[in-house]
Amino acid sequence: MAQLLVGFHGSSCLQAESIIKQVVQRRIQSDHSTTTDLLRMHFNDRFVREQTKQHEDSRSLMRSKTSRNRMPLDCLLHCRPCGCNP
């Protein structure tokens, strides 16, 4: 099973971690329920399994209009200007 690593995206997008940090901070300021969602995600390994299943149908995640599912899309949109290909 794959391991999560700090700096994993360092070779493909040097700004990835700072971009994600900025997006997460903005989301927490605008929607405080994001904080509990992130804590739940970190302490529930089921999230990783579910995201792996959803990866096959990532288009549905990108089309989602709900604020809770928009964070990955926000991260991708902010990452594009740095010239990387996430």
Secondary structure, DSSP 8 states (H G I E B T S, - for coil): -----TTGGGGT-TTHHHHHHHHHHHHHHH-THHHHHHHHHHT-THHHHHHHHHHTTHHHHHH--SGGG-HHHHHHHHHGGGT---
